Each structure stands twice: as C-alpha cells, then as structure tokens.
Amino acid sequence: MGDVSWIVPTAQCTTACFVLGSPLHSWQWVTLGSTSIAHKGMLHAGKVIAATAVEVLQNPELIEKAKTELKERLQGKSYISPIPQDVKPLVKKMKTRLLSCRNRKLFAAKLDFFEFV
C-alpha cells in the first residue's frame, strides 16, 4: 500500500484475526487463519470496509477533505519509485516457464490475464 498512499488518500482497517503473541509470518499465524477468530475478524473487516465505502459515496465532500489532508501531509513532496522506469515485470517469461509444466491447460487458463508485458 506504500506506493499507492503517496498518490491517493488511503485508509487501513485492522481487526483481531489471530491470537495475541503469535509470531507474524509463521506457521502458527497461517494456521490461525482457519479459526473462527480469524473468520469473525475478517467478516467484521469486510463490514467496516463496506460501511466506509457507503459513507464516502454518500458524502463526496469526504473525498475532497481526504485529498486536501493528503496534500498537506505531503508538503509538496512527491513519490519517486525506487524501481527504474525501464524495468518491466517478467510476466511473459514466467508464463512460458509455467506452460512447460505438466498441467499445461490449467496454467494456460489461469495465466491468460498476464499478457500485459
């Protein structure tokens, strides 16, 4: 979200989806994703995001306020990507490699939308 937040106003929603003290990016954390705690937390997050979208759509002035706040926070600074302009994703190379696998039809069906390079 870092790159996007320099260009447009953004918001984040965090909910309780794991047990306190669980190490991040671990097998314990991944396992917790299948629990009722995680399911309830994700449903709650979805409701919060949907309610926020409705609120913004019903009050367009919120968008203008957010744009103004972003402009003030940036103080004239702009985002400069650390990735050079001439670097492009290697999607076609990845697609070619994956298509040479045994499940060719499966990969072809799933990767057709990767034709943007």
C-alpha positions, 0 to 999 in steps of 0.5 A: 500500500506504500506506493499507492498512499503517496498518490491517493488518500488511503485508509487501513482497517485492522481487526483481531484475526489471530491470537495475541503473541503469535509470531507474524509470518509463521506457521502458527499465524497461517494456521490461525487463519482457519479459526473462527477468530480469524473468520469473525475478524475478517467478516467484521473487516469486510463490514467496516470496509463496506460501511466506509465505502457507503459513507464516502459515496454518500458524502463526496465532500469526504473525498475532497477533505481526504485529498486536501489532508493528503496534500498537506501531509505531503508538503509538496513532496512527491513519490519517486519509485525506487524501481527504474522506469525501464524495468518491466515485470517478467510476466511473459517469461514466467508464463512460458516457464509455467506452460512447460509444466505438466498441467499445461491447460490449467496454467494456460487458463489461469495465466491468460490475464498476464499478457500485459508485458 
